[in-house]
Amino acid sequence: MDPAWLGTQFGGRELTRLRALATLGEPWAAHRLDAPAVRRRLAEVEVLLTSWGCPELTGEVLDAAPRLRAVLHAAGSVRPHVTPAVFDRGLLVTTAAGANAEPVAQYTLAAVLWAFKKVPFLAADARRFRTDWSYRDGRGELSGRDRTVVLVGFSRIGRRVARLLAPFARVLVVDPIADPAAIAAAGAEPAPLAEALPLADVLSLHAPALPSTRHLIGAAELAALPAHAVLINTARGSLVDTAALEHACAAGELHAILDVTEPEPLPDDSPLYDLPNVVLTPHVAGSLGSETRRMAAAALDELERYAAGLPPLDPVTRESLGVQA
């Protein structure tokens, strides 16, 4: 993993636990797998504990690690480093994406509740209009009652958001592969995208970035939203057609809270920076700072279970990776 993440994710408590669970050789940590000393160490390694910045685990790397049995990821997506060769060799792969879902769900809950009353946008208006409070009437109905939130994607994050929002709003979930019973158990209702969009006071995205989801929300989908609806994206920027979003937001009625964009960051000349109905945050919804230690703990939980011969809590398979972020 990247040395910076090693220091952030693994403090004294985590390192003490790691040393109690496993025998660490030298070097015990690395961010490159091609250095001679690391290659010699790989020949002995049974478990790789990975995080952001892990190089690709190619066939060549795996050839140097004949005893490797498990790749336990202390972050979310394993796409950047887990290649098909990992699955070809039958290695166990786990993710700490469930732990990463917590702060994203919390960010989304806060964004949705504020979106009901257009709080971030009115705060921007206040800087312009100051004592003239007539601007309060320009953002649609400012109410947290009888609101409908549409979640696109019943992912780890999407299902947490559904449960959090259930006491506050009607929640519709758009996910063609999710179990309707599981959606109902989270306090939500399944719905097709075309039927859900015209009902959305808030549209929140929680789908993975796949070829099939690229620009899932384009000009037609944005036009189907009610006046003064709020789009929240904490998932992947590629889910939204940026040009269509720029056009829709520039027209004035659509509001957006964007923690992710395509590209990321947006170019300096993007009109989204200057629109008062758009809030941009620099990809902060996911785990940062001490929050990342929750993910380290999840990876250590997997290591403890592996050492005890127990099944993993959050495995990643070739098939499941096809529908995950």
KEKE-838166 format. One record per residue (C-alpha): residue number from 1; residue in three letters; y, z, x. Coordinates in nm, 2 decimals. Layout:
<atoms>
<NUM; "Ala"; <Y; Z; X>>
...
</atoms>
This chain:
<atoms>
<1; "Met"; <0.00; 0.00; 0.00>>
<2; "Asp"; <0.36; -0.03; 0.10>>
<3; "Pro"; <0.46; 0.26; 0.32>>
<4; "Ala"; <0.75; 0.35; 0.10>>
<5; "Trp"; <0.52; 0.39; -0.20>>
<6; "Leu"; <0.27; 0.59; 0.00>>
<7; "Gly"; <0.54; 0.85; 0.07>>
<8; "Thr"; <0.67; 0.85; -0.29>>
<9; "Gln"; <0.33; 0.87; -0.46>>
<10; "Phe"; <0.14; 1.10; -0.24>>
<11; "Gly"; <0.31; 1.43; -0.17>>
<12; "Gly"; <0.15; 1.75; -0.04>>
<13; "Arg"; <-0.04; 1.82; -0.36>>
<14; "Glu"; <-0.18; 1.47; -0.38>>
<15; "Leu"; <-0.27; 1.45; -0.01>>
<16; "Thr"; <-0.45; 1.79; -0.03>>
<17; "Arg"; <-0.65; 1.67; -0.32>>
<18; "Leu"; <-0.73; 1.34; -0.15>>
<19; "Arg"; <-0.86; 1.51; 0.16>>
<20; "Ala"; <-1.08; 1.74; -0.05>>
<21; "Leu"; <-1.23; 1.44; -0.23>>
<22; "Ala"; <-1.29; 1.20; 0.06>>
<23; "Thr"; <-1.34; 1.17; 0.43>>
<24; "Leu"; <-1.04; 1.00; 0.59>>
<25; "Gly"; <-1.07; 0.81; 0.91>>
<26; "Glu"; <-0.81; 0.66; 1.14>>
<27; "Pro"; <-0.60; 0.48; 1.04>>
<28; "Trp"; <-0.63; 0.64; 0.69>>
<29; "Ala"; <-0.34; 0.44; 0.55>>
<30; "Ala"; <-0.22; 0.09; 0.60>>
<31; "His"; <0.00; -0.18; 0.44>>
<32; "Arg"; <-0.17; -0.47; 0.63>>
<33; "Leu"; <-0.53; -0.55; 0.64>>
<34; "Asp"; <-0.53; -0.79; 0.93>>
<35; "Ala"; <-0.45; -0.56; 1.22>>
<36; "Pro"; <-0.74; -0.50; 1.46>>
<37; "Ala"; <-0.75; -0.12; 1.41>>
<38; "Val"; <-0.75; -0.16; 1.03>>
<39; "Arg"; <-1.02; -0.43; 1.04>>
<40; "Arg"; <-1.24; -0.19; 1.24>>
<41; "Arg"; <-1.17; 0.08; 0.99>>
<42; "Leu"; <-1.26; -0.15; 0.70>>
<43; "Ala"; <-1.61; -0.18; 0.83>>
<44; "Glu"; <-1.67; 0.18; 0.74>>
<45; "Val"; <-1.47; 0.21; 0.42>>
<46; "Glu"; <-1.64; 0.27; 0.08>>
<47; "Val"; <-1.33; 0.31; -0.13>>
<48; "Leu"; <-0.99; 0.15; -0.12>>
<49; "Leu"; <-0.71; 0.34; -0.28>>
<50; "Thr"; <-0.44; 0.08; -0.35>>
<51; "Ser"; <-0.09; 0.06; -0.49>>
<52; "Trp"; <0.22; -0.16; -0.49>>
<53; "Gly"; <0.23; -0.38; -0.18>>
<54; "Cys"; <-0.15; -0.41; -0.12>>
<55; "Pro"; <-0.24; -0.75; 0.03>>
<56; "Glu"; <-0.48; -0.98; -0.14>>
<57; "Leu"; <-0.84; -0.87; -0.12>>
<58; "Thr"; <-0.97; -1.21; -0.02>>
<59; "Gly"; <-1.32; -1.31; 0.07>>
<60; "Glu"; <-1.23; -1.28; 0.44>>
<61; "Val"; <-1.10; -0.92; 0.39>>
<62; "Leu"; <-1.41; -0.83; 0.19>>
<63; "Asp"; <-1.64; -0.97; 0.46>>
<64; "Ala"; <-1.48; -0.72; 0.69>>
<65; "Ala"; <-1.56; -0.44; 0.45>>
<66; "Pro"; <-1.94; -0.46; 0.39>>
<67; "Arg"; <-1.96; -0.10; 0.26>>
<68; "Leu"; <-1.68; -0.13; 0.01>>
<69; "Arg"; <-1.78; -0.03; -0.34>>
<70; "Ala"; <-1.46; 0.05; -0.53>>
<71; "Val"; <-1.09; -0.04; -0.55>>
<72; "Leu"; <-0.90; 0.23; -0.72>>
<73; "His"; <-0.54; 0.12; -0.80>>
<74; "Ala"; <-0.27; 0.39; -0.82>>
<75; "Ala"; <-0.03; 0.15; -1.00>>
<76; "Gly"; <-0.05; -0.09; -1.30>>
<77; "Ser"; <-0.14; -0.45; -1.27>>
<78; "Val"; <-0.41; -0.54; -1.01>>
<79; "Arg"; <-0.33; -0.91; -1.04>>
<80; "Pro"; <-0.14; -0.92; -0.71>>
<81; "His"; <-0.43; -0.81; -0.49>>
<82; "Val"; <-0.76; -0.83; -0.68>>
<83; "Thr"; <-0.90; -1.18; -0.64>>
<84; "Pro"; <-1.21; -1.33; -0.80>>
<85; "Ala"; <-1.40; -1.24; -0.48>>
<86; "Val"; <-1.37; -0.87; -0.57>>
<87; "Phe"; <-1.56; -0.93; -0.90>>
<88; "Asp"; <-1.80; -1.17; -0.74>>
<89; "Arg"; <-1.92; -0.88; -0.52>>
<90; "Gly"; <-1.96; -0.64; -0.81>>
<91; "Leu"; <-1.70; -0.40; -0.69>>
<92; "Leu"; <-1.56; -0.13; -0.92>>
<93; "Val"; <-1.19; -0.18; -1.00>>
<94; "Thr"; <-0.98; 0.07; -1.18>>
<95; "Thr"; <-0.61; 0.09; -1.28>>
<96; "Ala"; <-0.36; 0.36; -1.34>>
<97; "Ala"; <-0.18; 0.15; -1.59>>
<98; "Gly"; <-0.24; 0.41; -1.85>>
<99; "Ala"; <-0.03; 0.66; -1.66>>
<100; "Asn"; <0.24; 0.40; -1.61>>
<101; "Ala"; <0.25; 0.34; -1.98>>
<102; "Glu"; <0.40; 0.68; -2.05>>
<103; "Pro"; <0.76; 0.63; -1.91>>
<104; "Val"; <0.77; 0.28; -2.05>>
<105; "Ala"; <0.68; 0.41; -2.40>>
<106; "Gln"; <0.94; 0.68; -2.36>>
<107; "Tyr"; <1.21; 0.43; -2.26>>
<108; "Thr"; <1.12; 0.21; -2.56>>
<109; "Leu"; <1.13; 0.50; -2.80>>
<110; "Ala"; <1.48; 0.60; -2.68>>
<111; "Ala"; <1.59; 0.23; -2.69>>
<112; "Val"; <1.46; 0.18; -3.05>>
<113; "Leu"; <1.62; 0.50; -3.18>>
<114; "Trp"; <1.96; 0.41; -3.03>>
<115; "Ala"; <1.92; 0.05; -3.14>>
<116; "Phe"; <1.90; 0.16; -3.51>>
<117; "Lys"; <2.27; 0.27; -3.48>>
<118; "Lys"; <2.36; 0.01; -3.22>>
<119; "Val"; <2.46; 0.29; -2.98>>
<120; "Pro"; <2.46; 0.10; -2.65>>
<121; "Phe"; <2.66; -0.18; -2.80>>
<122; "Leu"; <2.91; 0.04; -2.97>>
<123; "Ala"; <2.96; 0.22; -2.64>>
<124; "Ala"; <3.05; -0.11; -2.48>>
<125; "Asp"; <3.28; -0.19; -2.77>>
<126; "Ala"; <3.46; 0.15; -2.72>>
<127; "Arg"; <3.59; 0.04; -2.38>>
<128; "Arg"; <3.75; -0.26; -2.53>>
<129; "Phe"; <3.88; -0.13; -2.87>>
<130; "Arg"; <3.95; 0.23; -2.78>>
<131; "Thr"; <4.13; 0.40; -3.07>>
<132; "Asp"; <4.07; 0.11; -3.31>>
<133; "Trp"; <3.75; 0.22; -3.47>>
<134; "Ser"; <3.72; -0.08; -3.69>>
<135; "Tyr"; <3.48; -0.22; -3.43>>
<136; "Arg"; <3.22; 0.01; -3.58>>
<137; "Asp"; <3.18; -0.23; -3.88>>
<138; "Gly"; <3.09; -0.53; -3.66>>
<139; "Arg"; <2.73; -0.45; -3.57>>
<140; "Gly"; <2.55; -0.45; -3.90>>
<141; "Glu"; <2.41; -0.14; -4.08>>
<142; "Leu"; <2.41; 0.16; -3.86>>
<143; "Ser"; <2.12; 0.35; -4.00>>
<144; "Gly"; <1.79; 0.51; -3.88>>
<145; "Arg"; <1.64; 0.52; -4.23>>
<146; "Asp"; <1.41; 0.25; -4.39>>
<147; "Arg"; <1.40; 0.06; -4.06>>
<148; "Thr"; <1.12; -0.18; -3.96>>
<149; "Val"; <1.01; -0.21; -3.60>>
<150; "Val"; <0.79; -0.50; -3.49>>
<151; "Leu"; <0.58; -0.45; -3.18>>
<152; "Val"; <0.44; -0.76; -3.01>>
<153; "Gly"; <0.13; -0.65; -2.83>>
<154; "Phe"; <-0.09; -0.35; -2.90>>
<155; "Ser"; <-0.13; -0.28; -2.53>>
<156; "Arg"; <-0.16; 0.06; -2.36>>
<157; "Ile"; <0.22; 0.08; -2.40>>
<158; "Gly"; <0.23; -0.08; -2.74>>
<159; "Arg"; <-0.01; 0.16; -2.90>>
<160; "Arg"; <0.18; 0.46; -2.75>>
<161; "Val"; <0.51; 0.32; -2.89>>
<162; "Ala"; <0.35; 0.27; -3.23>>
<163; "Arg"; <0.24; 0.64; -3.24>>
<164; "Leu"; <0.58; 0.76; -3.12>>
<165; "Leu"; <0.77; 0.55; -3.37>>
<166; "Ala"; <0.55; 0.62; -3.67>>
<167; "Pro"; <0.75; 0.92; -3.79>>
<168; "Phe"; <1.08; 0.73; -3.78>>
<169; "Ala"; <1.01; 0.37; -3.90>>
<170; "Arg"; <0.77; 0.13; -4.05>>
<171; "Val"; <0.59; -0.02; -3.76>>
<172; "Leu"; <0.43; -0.37; -3.77>>
<173; "Val"; <0.20; -0.48; -3.48>>
<174; "Val"; <0.15; -0.84; -3.39>>
<175; "Asp"; <-0.16; -0.88; -3.18>>
<176; "Pro"; <-0.43; -1.13; -3.27>>
<177; "Ile"; <-0.70; -0.95; -3.07>>
<178; "Ala"; <-0.63; -0.59; -3.16>>
<179; "Asp"; <-0.86; -0.40; -3.40>>
<180; "Pro"; <-0.67; -0.36; -3.73>>
<181; "Ala"; <-0.84; -0.02; -3.77>>
<182; "Ala"; <-0.70; 0.10; -3.44>>
<183; "Ile"; <-0.35; -0.03; -3.54>>
<184; "Ala"; <-0.38; 0.17; -3.87>>
<185; "Ala"; <-0.49; 0.48; -3.68>>
<186; "Ala"; <-0.17; 0.46; -3.47>>
<187; "Gly"; <0.03; 0.47; -3.79>>
<188; "Ala"; <0.12; 0.10; -3.79>>
<189; "Glu"; <0.03; -0.22; -3.98>>
<190; "Pro"; <-0.11; -0.55; -3.84>>
<191; "Ala"; <0.10; -0.86; -3.92>>
<192; "Pro"; <0.13; -1.22; -3.81>>
<193; "Leu"; <0.43; -1.30; -3.60>>
<194; "Ala"; <0.58; -1.55; -3.84>>
<195; "Glu"; <0.57; -1.29; -4.12>>
<196; "Ala"; <0.68; -1.00; -3.92>>
<197; "Leu"; <0.99; -1.15; -3.75>>
<198; "Pro"; <1.21; -1.18; -4.07>>
<199; "Leu"; <1.14; -0.81; -4.13>>
<200; "Ala"; <1.23; -0.68; -3.79>>
<201; "Asp"; <1.53; -0.46; -3.75>>
<202; "Val"; <1.40; -0.41; -3.39>>
<203; "Leu"; <1.16; -0.64; -3.21>>
<204; "Ser"; <0.99; -0.48; -2.91>>
<205; "Leu"; <0.77; -0.67; -2.67>>
<206; "His"; <0.46; -0.53; -2.51>>
<207; "Ala"; <0.24; -0.83; -2.44>>
<208; "Pro"; <0.10; -0.94; -2.10>>
<209; "Ala"; <0.23; -1.23; -1.90>>
<210; "Leu"; <-0.03; -1.50; -1.96>>
<211; "Pro"; <0.00; -1.88; -1.99>>
<212; "Ser"; <-0.06; -1.83; -2.37>>
<213; "Thr"; <0.23; -1.58; -2.40>>
<214; "Arg"; <0.49; -1.77; -2.19>>
<215; "His"; <0.81; -1.81; -2.40>>
<216; "Leu"; <0.63; -1.66; -2.70>>
<217; "Ile"; <0.97; -1.57; -2.82>>
<218; "Gly"; <1.18; -1.89; -2.82>>
<219; "Ala"; <1.46; -2.04; -3.03>>
<220; "Ala"; <1.26; -2.06; -3.35>>
<221; "Glu"; <1.14; -1.70; -3.32>>
<222; "Leu"; <1.49; -1.57; -3.24>>
<223; "Ala"; <1.64; -1.76; -3.54>>
<224; "Ala"; <1.38; -1.60; -3.77>>
<225; "Leu"; <1.51; -1.25; -3.69>>
<226; "Pro"; <1.75; -1.09; -3.94>>
<227; "Ala"; <2.12; -1.07; -3.86>>
<228; "His"; <2.20; -0.79; -3.62>>
<229; "Ala"; <1.84; -0.74; -3.52>>
<230; "Val"; <1.77; -0.59; -3.17>>
<231; "Leu"; <1.53; -0.74; -2.92>>
<232; "Ile"; <1.39; -0.50; -2.66>>
<233; "Asn"; <1.19; -0.63; -2.37>>
<234; "Thr"; <1.02; -0.38; -2.13>>
<235; "Ala"; <0.71; -0.60; -2.08>>
<236; "Arg"; <0.76; -0.93; -1.89>>
<237; "Gly"; <1.06; -1.16; -1.87>>
<238; "Ser"; <0.84; -1.47; -1.92>>
<239; "Leu"; <0.77; -1.37; -2.28>>
<240; "Val"; <1.12; -1.48; -2.38>>
<241; "Asp"; <1.28; -1.82; -2.34>>
<242; "Thr"; <1.59; -1.72; -2.15>>
<243; "Ala"; <1.80; -2.02; -2.24>>
<244; "Ala"; <1.72; -1.97; -2.61>>
<245; "Leu"; <1.81; -1.60; -2.57>>
<246; "Glu"; <2.14; -1.68; -2.40>>
<247; "His"; <2.23; -1.92; -2.69>>
<248; "Ala"; <2.12; -1.67; -2.96>>
<249; "Cys"; <2.31; -1.38; -2.81>>
<250; "Ala"; <2.62; -1.58; -2.74>>
<251; "Ala"; <2.63; -1.67; -3.11>>
<252; "Gly"; <2.70; -1.30; -3.16>>
<253; "Glu"; <2.46; -1.14; -3.42>>
<254; "Leu"; <2.15; -1.09; -3.21>>
<255; "His"; <2.14; -0.79; -2.99>>
<256; "Ala"; <1.92; -0.74; -2.69>>
<257; "Ile"; <1.81; -0.45; -2.46>>
<258; "Leu"; <1.64; -0.61; -2.16>>
<259; "Asp"; <1.47; -0.42; -1.88>>
<260; "Val"; <1.29; -0.74; -1.76>>
<261; "Thr"; <1.42; -1.10; -1.75>>
<262; "Glu"; <1.32; -1.44; -1.63>>
<263; "Pro"; <1.42; -1.48; -1.36>>
<264; "Glu"; <1.45; -1.13; -1.23>>
<265; "Pro"; <1.72; -1.05; -1.16>>
<266; "Leu"; <1.92; -1.30; -1.36>>
<267; "Pro"; <2.15; -1.54; -1.16>>
<268; "Asp"; <2.50; -1.42; -1.11>>
<269; "Asp"; <2.64; -1.68; -1.36>>
<270; "Ser"; <2.41; -1.58; -1.65>>
<271; "Pro"; <2.62; -1.53; -1.96>>
<272; "Leu"; <2.39; -1.23; -2.06>>
<273; "Tyr"; <2.58; -1.01; -1.81>>
<274; "Asp"; <2.91; -1.05; -2.00>>
<275; "Leu"; <2.80; -1.03; -2.36>>
<276; "Pro"; <2.88; -0.70; -2.54>>
<277; "Asn"; <2.57; -0.73; -2.75>>
<278; "Val"; <2.34; -0.73; -2.45>>
<279; "Val"; <2.23; -0.43; -2.24>>
<280; "Leu"; <2.06; -0.50; -1.90>>
<281; "Thr"; <1.87; -0.24; -1.70>>
<282; "Pro"; <1.72; -0.32; -1.36>>
<283; "His"; <1.35; -0.29; -1.44>>
<284; "Val"; <1.36; 0.09; -1.46>>
<285; "Ala"; <1.13; 0.16; -1.77>>
<286; "Gly"; <0.82; 0.18; -1.56>>
<287; "Ser"; <0.72; 0.46; -1.32>>
<288; "Leu"; <0.98; 0.54; -1.06>>
<289; "Gly"; <1.03; 0.84; -0.82>>
<290; "Ser"; <0.83; 1.14; -0.91>>
<291; "Glu"; <0.68; 0.96; -1.21>>
<292; "Thr"; <0.47; 0.75; -0.98>>
<293; "Arg"; <0.28; 1.07; -0.88>>
<294; "Arg"; <0.13; 1.06; -1.23>>
<295; "Met"; <-0.03; 0.73; -1.13>>
<296; "Ala"; <-0.15; 0.88; -0.80>>
<297; "Ala"; <-0.32; 1.16; -0.99>>
<298; "Ala"; <-0.49; 0.91; -1.22>>
<299; "Ala"; <-0.63; 0.72; -0.92>>
<300; "Leu"; <-0.75; 1.05; -0.77>>
<301; "Asp"; <-0.92; 1.13; -1.11>>
<302; "Glu"; <-1.10; 0.80; -1.07>>
<303; "Leu"; <-1.20; 0.89; -0.72>>
<304; "Glu"; <-1.33; 1.23; -0.83>>
<305; "Arg"; <-1.54; 1.06; -1.10>>
<306; "Tyr"; <-1.67; 0.80; -0.86>>
<307; "Ala"; <-1.77; 1.07; -0.61>>
<308; "Ala"; <-1.95; 1.26; -0.89>>
<309; "Gly"; <-2.13; 0.95; -1.01>>
<310; "Leu"; <-1.94; 0.94; -1.34>>
<311; "Pro"; <-1.82; 0.63; -1.52>>
<312; "Pro"; <-1.46; 0.53; -1.46>>
<313; "Leu"; <-1.19; 0.62; -1.71>>
<314; "Asp"; <-0.99; 0.29; -1.69>>
<315; "Pro"; <-1.20; 0.01; -1.53>>
<316; "Val"; <-1.08; -0.35; -1.49>>
<317; "Thr"; <-1.33; -0.63; -1.53>>
<318; "Arg"; <-1.30; -1.00; -1.48>>
<319; "Glu"; <-1.29; -1.04; -1.86>>
<320; "Ser"; <-1.04; -0.77; -1.93>>
<321; "Leu"; <-0.81; -0.89; -1.66>>
<322; "Gly"; <-0.78; -1.21; -1.85>>
<323; "Val"; <-0.58; -1.04; -2.13>>
<324; "Gln"; <-0.40; -0.77; -1.92>>
<325; "Ala"; <-0.06; -0.78; -1.76>>
</atoms>
